[in-house]
Amino acid sequence: MTPSPTSIDATAAALQAQAYLPSRELATAAFLALRLSRPLLLEGAPGTGKTAIARALAAALQRPLIRLQCYEGLDLASAAYEWNYARQMIEIRVAQAGGAQRTAEELFARRFLIERPLLQALTSVPPPVLLIDELDRADAPFEAFLLEFLSDFQLTIPELGTITAAAAPPLVVLTSNRSREIHDAVKRRCLYHWLDYPDAERELAVLRARLPGIDAQLAAQVVAFVQGLRQLDLYKLPGLAETLDWSRALIELNAVSLDPATVQSTLGVLLKYQDDIARVQGSEAARLLAEMRQVARG
């Protein structure tokens, strides 16, 4: 395990070494989350780098990454722990065959406990990076369950007792696409940062860091085109993740510059809704390409 960075600049440098280029504000939030042992809540549009920073932090700190993907109906058994009822039944039958009985304390011992991501994050050594991804997809009762974990880094199991972090607490990163509001009680326990779409300069820098072999002209054209798309009234604007996916696709197609035919045939990599694709195809794409070339000439 690598020691935690001792400054904001060191935190930014550690993330940059993993090809993640944070803003000064995001590097500050990550640094404080580490120094203060506070969860970090990241909100923003999909594809803006919320999940990626958890991976980058885990790699930079050389800690394991534990991911809890949230969804509607997520329950305690999937998120925190459950009892191994099959093993408990075998234990009961083996005891009965020998003329003995098992007490509740014996049956609800630690060895019968199946650890899920939240409990794994408390018992792992070294302390991991725990990613609670897309919390807004989970139900509100799950947020209420998280409060004890986020405030004290502990879980109370009625049959067993309270389990706290084995060593130092995990670094917890929560993400939300803001499809619904996260409860204030969760936010109060976290440091908060909003991740917006990057400007052209930062997006180009990220593209070159993630795809160092990309042609400079193609990279500039991709960023200019995507920046133009974000000015349109689309149902789902392309995020940084889509920019990277589109660039990889263009590289696989041996493209050296954008042209109407290439854009037309690859829009499905960049846009995920047919209404958005239909709006951009044809004259709108041609207009964006023309503006892109004019910017390049300037």
Buried (B, 14 or more C-beta within 10 A) or exposed (E): EEEBBEEBEBBBEBBBEBBBBBBEEBBBBBBBBBBEBBBBBBBBBBBBBBBBBBBBBBBBBEBBBBBBBBEEEBBBEBBBBBBEEEEBEEBBEEBEEEEEEBEEEBBBBEEBBEBBBBBBBBBBEBBBBBBBBBBBBBBEEBBEBBBBBBBBBEBEBEEBEEBEBBEEBBBBBBBBBEEEEBBEEBBEBBBBBBBEBBEBEBBBBBBBEBBEEBBEEBBBBBBBBBBBBEEEEBEBBBBBBBBBBBBBBBBEEEBEBBEEEBBBEBBEBBBBEEEBBEBBBEEBBEEBBEBBBEBEEE
